[in-house]
Amino acid sequence: MKKIIHTVLALCFMTVAFTSCREEKTQKEELIEEMQNEGAEIDVKTDGDETKIKMETEDKKVKIKEDGEETKIKVKTDD
């Protein structure tokens, strides 16, 4: 009986450990996925360690600029 209880507890702890370690998407990844789903035109430019991503739909424009570890995100919607 003790062996069964220890096995069940071990499985519970492992389940919690693995589900809490899942990677979460960054704001940048969420925006890129959202714009792709909306059918946006995506333009990526890379210059050294600087990356610029421009995405545009009929009513929304998103610019993402990465310079090293710094990321700037600009979102403009046409209302």
C-alpha positions, 0 to 999 in steps of 0.5 A, spaced: 500 500 500 505 504 501 508 503 495 502 505 491 501 511 495 509 513 493 508 512 486 502 516 485 505 522 489 511 521 485 507 521 479 503 527 481 509 531 483 512 530 476 506 532 472 506 539 476 513 540 475 513 538 467 506 542 466 509 548 470 516 548 465 512 550 459 515 555 455 510 561 454 510 566 448 513 572 448 509 579 446 513 579 440 511 571 438 504 573 440 504 579 435 507 575 429 502 569 430 496 574 430 498 578 424 500 571 420 493 569 422 490 576 419 494 575 413 499 580 414 505 582 409 511 581 413 518 584 412 524 582 415 530 586 415 537 584 418 543 588 419 548 585 424 545 584 431 539 589 429 533 586 426 527 589 424 520 586 423 514 590 419 507 587 419 501 590 415 494 589 414 489 593 412 487 596 419 493 595 423 501 596 422 506 593 427 513 594 427 518 590 432 525 592 432 530 588 436 537 591 437 541 586 441 537 584 447 533 590 447 526 589 443 521 595 441 514 594 439 510 599 436 502 598 434 498 602 430 491 601 428 487 605 423 480 607 426 
